[in-house]
Amino acid sequence: MRPNLRKTGKSNPPSRTAPLAQGDLIGEIGYRCGESAKPCSITEFMDKARVCALLVLKSQKVRFYRFDSSNRFCQSDPGPNGWGSASGIASVTKSITSTLLGHAIASKFRARTRGEFHAILSKPVDRFVKDEQPPRSAYNGVPLDRAMRMRSGVIWRENGWHGWFSDNEQFRRRVRGKWETVTEFASKYRGAATGPETPEFNYSALDAAMAAVAAEAMLGNERLTEFLEHGIWRAIGAEAPASWGVDKAETAIGPCCFRATVRDLARFGLFVLNKGRNADGRQIIPSAWFDIATKGHSSIDAILWDNPSFNPGCPLDYRYFFGGCFRVARISLRSDAPGSSFISIPTPTGYRPDQRLGCMDERRPPAMRNAQST
């Protein structure tokens, strides 16, 4: 059966599923929780952090998996939470958006090298996304590269002040609620006066949303969801249906609202880890894109200590909706971000294609307990 991710946002798996072999299972894992030496179990962590599914791969084999069995916060699908359940994800959707943008640039502009990709990324967002009516959005004149690195300079408060005045909440109501398109919503925002310097890192759902709009604009008459269907989703050999939320204009919502099984998200993680090669070894997206998208290139990619997004336990370099943690290899099990989801590929020196340890964590924030992507 061909994948079908169209106006409904639904996707059927391709006719041939790429296998995920099972290796020797690790079993229960304990870790030190809090500032004390008190041992905690993975089950306790999953309950505290509202984790729906946790999957660990090594050498492309499943080594550990665990599903929430309480169904207290993973209720979007009928029946028990397990391999066949599709969970809504937040932050990982941004990484899917990033990869689709790279695929669009390669397909439509025939980019193959870093220089060819950079030539497109240096163009302003409005080179691809045209404002249909005034006022012009703050993204006019902003290089696509800056939006991809969440350094657009557009004034945005992801979490607001103690939960108040959150731009992300307005995005949820206006765009995800289908009152406005992404571009209509973005027209209300303005940029900070930063001069020629690159603005500082500011985590922004709107930057990711505009990246999805730009990617779809590059495709001409093809929807981004259709492009995903015929390209990456087929290439990874997905095993189960998936869906992606869309705005009023039926454009995929770049920062969130993608739903898939944990194994299919792990397949996507392996696709990135293998720098755009599918399970058969065929190059789907040029490897140069992943050199740009996943690895910090200079000090300007670092999230500095005085930034609200700075994580002292895992200092990050942030590229195109991918973060690189430069510490000793380990699986980082964080409980400080209950609204997040992540694919973690920990290595001693950041992203490295020969490292084969991956972790997929799906978390369900309270606001998405009963969410249905359409």
Buried (B, 14 or more C-beta within 10 A) or exposed (E): EEBBBEEBBBBBBBEEBBEBEEBEEEEEBEEEBEEEEEEBBBBBBBBEBBBBBBBBBBEBBBBBBBBBEEBEBBBBBEEEBBEEBBBBBBBBBBBBBBBBBBBBBBBBEEBEEBEBBEEBBEEBBBBBBEBEEEEEBBBBEBBBBBBBBBBBBBBBBBBEEEEEEBBBBBBBEBBBEBEBBBBBBBBEBEBBEEEEEBBBBBBBBBBBBBBBBBBBBBBEEBBBBBBBBBBBBBBBBBBBBBBBBBBBBBBBBBBBBBBBBBBBBBBBBBBBBBBBBBBEEEEBBBBBBBBBBBBBEEEEBBBEEEBEBBBEEBBBBBBBBBBBBBBEEBBBBBBEBBBBBBBBBBBEEBBEBEBBBBBBBBBBBEEBBEBEBB
